[in-house]
Amino acid sequence: MKCEICSNKLNEAFLQKIIGTYVKDEKGKKHAVCFECQKKFPKKDELLKSIR
């Protein structure tokens, strides 16, 4: 799985849980975001604007 902002591969922890988070848009679709991009864009609306 890749980050939808920077396209880097997401690291996985035990039982294939991603190290990062999922962000839902207004339509309810989940987008995977890495930990580094979470630091760059601390607010949810900033994250959604930067998704490609």
HTML snippet that shows the backbone in 3Dmol.js (N, CA, C, O; Angstrom):
<script src="https://3Dmol.org/build/3Dmol-min.js"></script>
<div id="view" style="width:600px;height:400px;position:relative"></div>
<script>
const pdb = `
ATOM      1  N   MET A   1       0.843  -1.162   0.000  1.00  0.00           N
ATOM      2  CA  MET A   1       0.000   0.000   0.000  1.00  0.00           C
ATOM      3  C   MET A   1       0.896   1.236   0.000  1.00  0.00           C
ATOM      4  O   MET A   1       1.965   1.238   0.610  1.00  0.00           O
ATOM      5  N   LYS A   2       0.454   2.275  -0.684  1.00  0.00           N
ATOM      6  CA  LYS A   2       1.241   3.501  -0.792  1.00  0.00           C
ATOM      7  C   LYS A   2       0.466   4.690  -0.241  1.00  0.00           C
ATOM      8  O   LYS A   2      -0.765   4.712  -0.228  1.00  0.00           O
ATOM      9  N   CYS A   3       1.226   5.667   0.209  1.00  0.00           N
ATOM     10  CA  CYS A   3       0.645   6.930   0.672  1.00  0.00           C
ATOM     11  C   CYS A   3       0.054   7.649  -0.538  1.00  0.00           C
ATOM     12  O   CYS A   3       0.673   7.696  -1.601  1.00  0.00           O
ATOM     13  N   GLU A   4      -1.119   8.195  -0.378  1.00  0.00           N
ATOM     14  CA  GLU A   4      -1.774   8.855  -1.507  1.00  0.00           C
ATOM     15  C   GLU A   4      -1.294  10.281  -1.725  1.00  0.00           C
ATOM     16  O   GLU A   4      -1.694  10.918  -2.699  1.00  0.00           O
ATOM     17  N   ILE A   5      -0.450  10.795  -0.847  1.00  0.00           N
ATOM     18  CA  ILE A   5       0.096  12.136  -1.019  1.00  0.00           C
ATOM     19  C   ILE A   5       1.478  12.070  -1.658  1.00  0.00           C
ATOM     20  O   ILE A   5       1.720  12.693  -2.692  1.00  0.00           O
ATOM     21  N   CYS A   6       2.397  11.303  -1.032  1.00  0.00           N
ATOM     22  CA  CYS A   6       3.786  11.291  -1.502  1.00  0.00           C
ATOM     23  C   CYS A   6       4.142  10.020  -2.284  1.00  0.00           C
ATOM     24  O   CYS A   6       5.242   9.933  -2.829  1.00  0.00           O
ATOM     25  N   SER A   7       3.255   9.053  -2.350  1.00  0.00           N
ATOM     26  CA  SER A   7       3.441   7.794  -3.084  1.00  0.00           C
ATOM     27  C   SER A   7       4.564   6.915  -2.547  1.00  0.00           C
ATOM     28  O   SER A   7       5.049   6.033  -3.255  1.00  0.00           O
ATOM     29  N   ASN A   8       4.982   7.147  -1.303  1.00  0.00           N
ATOM     30  CA  ASN A   8       5.948   6.260  -0.663  1.00  0.00           C
ATOM     31  C   ASN A   8       5.216   5.052  -0.110  1.00  0.00           C
ATOM     32  O   ASN A   8       4.035   5.121   0.233  1.00  0.00           O
ATOM     33  N   LYS A   9       5.947   3.934  -0.029  1.00  0.00           N
ATOM     34  CA  LYS A   9       5.347   2.722   0.511  1.00  0.00           C
ATOM     35  C   LYS A   9       5.130   2.887   2.011  1.00  0.00           C
ATOM     36  O   LYS A   9       6.008   3.377   2.723  1.00  0.00           O
ATOM     37  N   LEU A  10       3.951   2.474   2.488  1.00  0.00           N
ATOM     38  CA  LEU A  10       3.643   2.554   3.914  1.00  0.00           C
ATOM     39  C   LEU A  10       4.212   1.340   4.622  1.00  0.00           C
ATOM     40  O   LEU A  10       4.068   0.210   4.155  1.00  0.00           O
ATOM     41  N   ASN A  11       4.861   1.579   5.755  1.00  0.00           N
ATOM     42  CA  ASN A  11       5.368   0.479   6.569  1.00  0.00           C
ATOM     43  C   ASN A  11       4.193  -0.182   7.276  1.00  0.00           C
ATOM     44  O   ASN A  11       3.184   0.456   7.577  1.00  0.00           O
ATOM     45  N   GLU A  12       4.349  -1.478   7.531  1.00  0.00           N
ATOM     46  CA  GLU A  12       3.285  -2.214   8.190  1.00  0.00           C
ATOM     47  C   GLU A  12       3.771  -2.774   9.512  1.00  0.00           C
ATOM     48  O   GLU A  12       4.928  -3.172   9.643  1.00  0.00           O
ATOM     49  N   ALA A  13       2.882  -2.801  10.488  1.00  0.00           N
ATOM     50  CA  ALA A  13       3.175  -3.376  11.796  1.00  0.00           C
ATOM     51  C   ALA A  13       2.593  -4.788  11.823  1.00  0.00           C
ATOM     52  O   ALA A  13       2.299  -5.369  10.779  1.00  0.00           O
ATOM     53  N   PHE A  14       2.436  -5.312  12.987  1.00  0.00           N
ATOM     54  CA  PHE A  14       1.898  -6.648  13.177  1.00  0.00           C
ATOM     55  C   PHE A  14       0.501  -6.775  12.559  1.00  0.00           C
ATOM     56  O   PHE A  14      -0.323  -5.870  12.689  1.00  0.00           O
ATOM     57  N   LEU A  15       0.242  -7.892  11.891  1.00  0.00           N
ATOM     58  CA  LEU A  15      -1.035  -8.196  11.227  1.00  0.00           C
ATOM     59  C   LEU A  15      -1.390  -7.183  10.141  1.00  0.00           C
ATOM     60  O   LEU A  15      -2.564  -6.872   9.943  1.00  0.00           O
ATOM     61  N   GLN A  16      -0.398  -6.676   9.450  1.00  0.00           N
ATOM     62  CA  GLN A  16      -0.522  -5.773   8.311  1.00  0.00           C
ATOM     63  C   GLN A  16      -1.303  -4.492   8.590  1.00  0.00           C
ATOM     64  O   GLN A  16      -2.020  -3.990   7.725  1.00  0.00           O
ATOM     65  N   LYS A  17      -1.154  -3.966   9.812  1.00  0.00           N
ATOM     66  CA  LYS A  17      -1.712  -2.652  10.112  1.00  0.00           C
ATOM     67  C   LYS A  17      -0.698  -1.619   9.654  1.00  0.00           C
ATOM     68  O   LYS A  17       0.500  -1.769   9.897  1.00  0.00           O
ATOM     69  N   ILE A  18      -1.172  -0.574   8.994  1.00  0.00           N
ATOM     70  CA  ILE A  18      -0.248   0.419   8.459  1.00  0.00           C
ATOM     71  C   ILE A  18       0.246   1.343   9.563  1.00  0.00           C
ATOM     72  O   ILE A  18      -0.446   1.591  10.551  1.00  0.00           O
ATOM     73  N   ILE A  19       1.464   1.847   9.367  1.00  0.00           N
ATOM     74  CA  ILE A  19       1.998   2.880  10.251  1.00  0.00           C
ATOM     75  C   ILE A  19       1.683   4.195   9.564  1.00  0.00           C
ATOM     76  O   ILE A  19       2.396   4.629   8.659  1.00  0.00           O
ATOM     77  N   GLY A  20       0.630   4.807   9.997  1.00  0.00           N
ATOM     78  CA  GLY A  20       0.067   5.998   9.391  1.00  0.00           C
ATOM     79  C   GLY A  20      -1.397   6.038   9.759  1.00  0.00           C
ATOM     80  O   GLY A  20      -1.772   5.609  10.850  1.00  0.00           O
ATOM     81  N   THR A  21      -2.229   6.545   8.871  1.00  0.00           N
ATOM     82  CA  THR A  21      -3.648   6.616   9.178  1.00  0.00           C
ATOM     83  C   THR A  21      -4.462   6.607   7.894  1.00  0.00           C
ATOM     84  O   THR A  21      -3.929   6.749   6.793  1.00  0.00           O
ATOM     85  N   TYR A  22      -5.746   6.438   8.063  1.00  0.00           N
ATOM     86  CA  TYR A  22      -6.701   6.578   6.976  1.00  0.00           C
ATOM     87  C   TYR A  22      -7.471   7.864   7.196  1.00  0.00           C
ATOM     88  O   TYR A  22      -7.819   8.197   8.329  1.00  0.00           O
ATOM     89  N   VAL A  23      -7.741   8.591   6.115  1.00  0.00           N
ATOM     90  CA  VAL A  23      -8.516   9.820   6.180  1.00  0.00           C
ATOM     91  C   VAL A  23      -9.707   9.651   5.254  1.00  0.00           C
ATOM     92  O   VAL A  23      -9.551   9.273   4.093  1.00  0.00           O
ATOM     93  N   LYS A  24     -10.904   9.933   5.771  1.00  0.00           N
ATOM     94  CA  LYS A  24     -12.109   9.833   4.955  1.00  0.00           C
ATOM     95  C   LYS A  24     -12.416  11.184   4.325  1.00  0.00           C
ATOM     96  O   LYS A  24     -12.316  12.225   4.974  1.00  0.00           O
ATOM     97  N   ASP A  25     -12.791  11.152   3.049  1.00  0.00           N
ATOM     98  CA  ASP A  25     -13.222  12.384   2.399  1.00  0.00           C
ATOM     99  C   ASP A  25     -14.731  12.538   2.577  1.00  0.00           C
ATOM    100  O   ASP A  25     -15.360  11.738   3.270  1.00  0.00           O
ATOM    101  N   GLU A  26     -15.310  13.560   1.956  1.00  0.00           N
ATOM    102  CA  GLU A  26     -16.734  13.840   2.139  1.00  0.00           C
ATOM    103  C   GLU A  26     -17.634  12.764   1.539  1.00  0.00           C
ATOM    104  O   GLU A  26     -18.795  12.649   1.931  1.00  0.00           O
ATOM    105  N   LYS A  27     -17.122  11.978   0.601  1.00  0.00           N
ATOM    106  CA  LYS A  27     -17.904  10.894   0.002  1.00  0.00           C
ATOM    107  C   LYS A  27     -17.785   9.595   0.799  1.00  0.00           C
ATOM    108  O   LYS A  27     -18.489   8.629   0.504  1.00  0.00           O
ATOM    109  N   GLY A  28     -16.913   9.555   1.795  1.00  0.00           N
ATOM    110  CA  GLY A  28     -16.747   8.383   2.625  1.00  0.00           C
ATOM    111  C   GLY A  28     -15.627   7.461   2.184  1.00  0.00           C
ATOM    112  O   GLY A  28     -15.441   6.398   2.776  1.00  0.00           O
ATOM    113  N   LYS A  29     -14.870   7.841   1.150  1.00  0.00           N
ATOM    114  CA  LYS A  29     -13.760   7.015   0.682  1.00  0.00           C
ATOM    115  C   LYS A  29     -12.559   7.202   1.603  1.00  0.00           C
ATOM    116  O   LYS A  29     -12.238   8.321   2.002  1.00  0.00           O
ATOM    117  N   LYS A  30     -11.894   6.085   1.938  1.00  0.00           N
ATOM    118  CA  LYS A  30     -10.725   6.135   2.814  1.00  0.00           C
ATOM    119  C   LYS A  30      -9.461   6.315   1.984  1.00  0.00           C
ATOM    120  O   LYS A  30      -9.296   5.681   0.942  1.00  0.00           O
ATOM    121  N   HIS A  31      -8.574   7.184   2.452  1.00  0.00           N
ATOM    122  CA  HIS A  31      -7.288   7.435   1.821  1.00  0.00           C
ATOM    123  C   HIS A  31      -6.192   7.144   2.833  1.00  0.00           C
ATOM    124  O   HIS A  31      -6.254   7.620   3.967  1.00  0.00           O
ATOM    125  N   ALA A  32      -5.190   6.368   2.436  1.00  0.00           N
ATOM    126  CA  ALA A  32      -4.068   6.032   3.322  1.00  0.00           C
ATOM    127  C   ALA A  32      -3.025   7.144   3.277  1.00  0.00           C
ATOM    128  O   ALA A  32      -2.651   7.613   2.202  1.00  0.00           O
ATOM    129  N   VAL A  33      -2.563   7.558   4.446  1.00  0.00           N
ATOM    130  CA  VAL A  33      -1.597   8.648   4.556  1.00  0.00           C
ATOM    131  C   VAL A  33      -0.472   8.202   5.488  1.00  0.00           C
ATOM    132  O   VAL A  33      -0.730   7.628   6.546  1.00  0.00           O
ATOM    133  N   CYS A  34       0.777   8.466   5.095  1.00  0.00           N
ATOM    134  CA  CYS A  34       1.926   8.056   5.901  1.00  0.00           C
ATOM    135  C   CYS A  34       2.159   9.016   7.070  1.00  0.00           C
ATOM    136  O   CYS A  34       1.580  10.101   7.135  1.00  0.00           O
ATOM    137  N   PHE A  35       3.017   8.585   7.984  1.00  0.00           N
ATOM    138  CA  PHE A  35       3.313   9.353   9.192  1.00  0.00           C
ATOM    139  C   PHE A  35       3.994  10.677   8.863  1.00  0.00           C
ATOM    140  O   PHE A  35       3.719  11.689   9.507  1.00  0.00           O
ATOM    141  N   GLU A  36       4.885  10.682   7.863  1.00  0.00           N
ATOM    142  CA  GLU A  36       5.602  11.905   7.508  1.00  0.00           C
ATOM    143  C   GLU A  36       4.648  12.960   6.940  1.00  0.00           C
ATOM    144  O   GLU A  36       4.786  14.146   7.243  1.00  0.00           O
ATOM    145  N   CYS A  37       3.693  12.539   6.128  1.00  0.00           N
ATOM    146  CA  CYS A  37       2.726  13.491   5.572  1.00  0.00           C
ATOM    147  C   CYS A  37       1.772  14.008   6.645  1.00  0.00           C
ATOM    148  O   CYS A  37       1.267  15.126   6.543  1.00  0.00           O
ATOM    149  N   GLN A  38       1.525  13.199   7.670  1.00  0.00           N
ATOM    150  CA  GLN A  38       0.712  13.672   8.789  1.00  0.00           C
ATOM    151  C   GLN A  38       1.409  14.813   9.511  1.00  0.00           C
ATOM    152  O   GLN A  38       0.756  15.742   9.985  1.00  0.00           O
ATOM    153  N   LYS A  39       2.739  14.746   9.598  1.00  0.00           N
ATOM    154  CA  LYS A  39       3.491  15.822  10.240  1.00  0.00           C
ATOM    155  C   LYS A  39       3.448  17.089   9.386  1.00  0.00           C
ATOM    156  O   LYS A  39       3.340  18.192   9.922  1.00  0.00           O
ATOM    157  N   LYS A  40       3.531  16.940   8.056  1.00  0.00           N
ATOM    158  CA  LYS A  40       3.523  18.108   7.165  1.00  0.00           C
ATOM    159  C   LYS A  40       2.174  18.810   7.170  1.00  0.00           C
ATOM    160  O   LYS A  40       2.104  20.039   7.162  1.00  0.00           O
ATOM    161  N   PHE A  41       1.098  18.020   7.183  1.00  0.00           N
ATOM    162  CA  PHE A  41      -0.263  18.559   7.104  1.00  0.00           C
ATOM    163  C   PHE A  41      -1.040  18.130   8.352  1.00  0.00           C
ATOM    164  O   PHE A  41      -1.687  17.083   8.337  1.00  0.00           O
ATOM    165  N   PRO A  42      -0.990  18.913   9.428  1.00  0.00           N
ATOM    166  CA  PRO A  42      -1.594  18.483  10.694  1.00  0.00           C
ATOM    167  C   PRO A  42      -3.121  18.488  10.715  1.00  0.00           C
ATOM    168  O   PRO A  42      -3.718  17.826  11.564  1.00  0.00           O
ATOM    169  N   LYS A  43      -3.763  19.210   9.811  1.00  0.00           N
ATOM    170  CA  LYS A  43      -5.225  19.278   9.824  1.00  0.00           C
ATOM    171  C   LYS A  43      -5.812  18.408   8.722  1.00  0.00           C
ATOM    172  O   LYS A  43      -5.204  18.221   7.669  1.00  0.00           O
ATOM    173  N   LYS A  44      -6.993  17.883   8.981  1.00  0.00           N
ATOM    174  CA  LYS A  44      -7.645  16.964   8.049  1.00  0.00           C
ATOM    175  C   LYS A  44      -7.930  17.631   6.707  1.00  0.00           C
ATOM    176  O   LYS A  44      -7.717  17.007   5.668  1.00  0.00           O
ATOM    177  N   ASP A  45      -8.396  18.856   6.693  1.00  0.00           N
ATOM    178  CA  ASP A  45      -8.715  19.520   5.438  1.00  0.00           C
ATOM    179  C   ASP A  45      -7.456  19.782   4.603  1.00  0.00           C
ATOM    180  O   ASP A  45      -7.517  19.761   3.374  1.00  0.00           O
ATOM    181  N   GLU A  46      -6.324  20.027   5.257  1.00  0.00           N
ATOM    182  CA  GLU A  46      -5.063  20.195   4.529  1.00  0.00           C
ATOM    183  C   GLU A  46      -4.637  18.876   3.873  1.00  0.00           C
ATOM    184  O   GLU A  46      -4.140  18.862   2.748  1.00  0.00           O
ATOM    185  N   LEU A  47      -4.843  17.765   4.600  1.00  0.00           N
ATOM    186  CA  LEU A  47      -4.512  16.451   4.048  1.00  0.00           C
ATOM    187  C   LEU A  47      -5.357  16.151   2.819  1.00  0.00           C
ATOM    188  O   LEU A  47      -4.840  15.685   1.804  1.00  0.00           O
ATOM    189  N   LEU A  48      -6.652  16.415   2.909  1.00  0.00           N
ATOM    190  CA  LEU A  48      -7.546  16.110   1.786  1.00  0.00           C
ATOM    191  C   LEU A  48      -7.251  16.967   0.570  1.00  0.00           C
ATOM    192  O   LEU A  48      -7.421  16.500  -0.556  1.00  0.00           O
ATOM    193  N   LYS A  49      -6.813  18.213   0.760  1.00  0.00           N
ATOM    194  CA  LYS A  49      -6.472  19.075  -0.368  1.00  0.00           C
ATOM    195  C   LYS A  49      -5.210  18.593  -1.089  1.00  0.00           C
ATOM    196  O   LYS A  49      -5.078  18.774  -2.300  1.00  0.00           O
ATOM    197  N   SER A  50      -4.295  17.987  -0.353  1.00  0.00           N
ATOM    198  CA  SER A  50      -3.019  17.586  -0.940  1.00  0.00           C
ATOM    199  C   SER A  50      -3.030  16.188  -1.551  1.00  0.00           C
ATOM    200  O   SER A  50      -2.037  15.777  -2.151  1.00  0.00           O
ATOM    201  N   ILE A  51      -4.131  15.450  -1.412  1.00  0.00           N
ATOM    202  CA  ILE A  51      -4.212  14.109  -2.018  1.00  0.00           C
ATOM    203  C   ILE A  51      -4.312  14.255  -3.523  1.00  0.00           C
ATOM    204  O   ILE A  51      -5.090  15.056  -4.041  1.00  0.00           O
ATOM    205  N   ARG A  52      -3.503  13.459  -4.214  1.00  0.00           N
ATOM    206  CA  ARG A  52      -3.455  13.528  -5.686  1.00  0.00           C
ATOM    207  C   ARG A  52      -4.651  12.869  -6.314  1.00  0.00           C
ATOM    208  O   ARG A  52      -4.766  12.838  -7.539  1.00  0.00           O
TER     209      ARG A  52
END
`;
const viewer = $3Dmol.createViewer("view");
viewer.addModel(pdb, "pdb");
viewer.setStyle({}, {cartoon: {color: "spectrum"}});
viewer.zoomTo();
viewer.render();
</script>
